[in-house]
């Protein structure tokens, strides 16, 4: 189901925003090794950035294969977290794992490749490293300890949020096995991994001309409590609550309309098939409500929810996107296991509820994917109009594109930051997309700058075009009103 839910557009992935740059431009201009050094990729998220050019760029001809691989890794992470929580807390509830896997709130972080290559890989490394740590503590095989050390370092090097999550989950495991004398070695490995990560990235930050760095706001400063915290909390609440509700239910309502219009009719049959099978499974296999200290488990879940969010709270100018919610999903799964296990539902009700959730989630996901497709089509129309007005193969310099607005679809499930946003939002995104559109024939230094302020300074542009009725018309600066 992890793969099936991404088939609303068939077996096709439509590139968005950074995808054009990360999976085409970098490797068309340089070898992977050259790109890693030239673009300062080791200064932050070194493993994910290196994987962009060494691994994922190889799928540019058919990026849906990358989607399949990542969907499988995400499914494995769900299974692994489920096993980990069962071992540590003696709790299990498969319905909570389904929500982790299929809740449409996670689409930006599990489908959009520029995000999923960081988030999903990071979650996979976190879950596998944690299970290996537990195996080592229980079976005392040195191979498990070595693999834990390597995979936890991979989790840290994949994404800042998974760095926090692996540290938090390791802390919970240490508390669980505190009587085990070997636990001190696990603690030392975590500290060593953190030191390796920060020393490594710190070195490349110093030597990277392209890395701008991240400013941190101290919680002891006055404006942290008056400005910083309220600002970031507003974004976090909007992402989790607003995004979680609107993407699911607006997505389902719009998806039903798309079914009756014929655009998602086949996908709806697939969704119904998965829903029926899931409902039947839960009808035949009742979850066991084991006795456990639910209060402690729920607090552990909250800890795992909050830990990945912490970096955003301390960053200056915080920008919390929908993809930022996904690393909190293991904690959400654990909290939901507690909630669901407190209710003893009959098999019929449990099966019906799970089947209904599957159907709603699939249809909502389908409507999101069709929005991604429509955004791609809109981007292609804009780039085609630019190519009609300018000879991309022979142009060098900067172009002002007056009146070219950032592209949100007229009707999408949830408007939030860059969620399903076209390349016209910035000059770097548009210029990178045009480079891919030209099949690498455009001068990589050429800049195409959307301009929405008529009072802007146009002296630094070689050409000025105004965008009207879907075409670009060349004008002089004096003609701008």
Buried (B, 14 or more C-beta within 10 A) or exposed (E): BBBBBBBBBEEEBBBBBBBBBBBBBBBBBBEBEEBBEBBBBBBBBBBBBBBBBBBBBEBBEEBBBBBBBBBBBBBBBBEBBBBBBBBBBEBBBBBBBBBBBBBBBBBBBBBBBBBBBBBBBBBBBBBBBBBBBBBBBEEEEEEBBEBBBEBBBBBBBBBBBBBBBBBBBBBBBBEBBEEBEEBEBBEEBBEEBBEBBEEBBEEBBEEBEEBEEEEEBEEEEEEBEEEBBEBBBEBBEBBBEBBBEBBBBBBBBBBBEBBEEEBBEEBBEBBBBBBBEBBEEBBEEEBEBEEBEBEEBBBBBBBBBBBBBEBBBBBEEBEBBBBBBBBBBBBBBBBBBBBBBEEEBEEEEBBBBBBEBBBBBBBBBBBBBBBBBBBBEBBBEBBEBBBEBBEBEEBEEBBBBBBBEBBBBEEBBBEBBBBBBBBBBBBBBBBBBBBBBBEEEBBEEBBBBBBEEEEBEBEEBEBBBBBEEEEBBEBEEEEBE
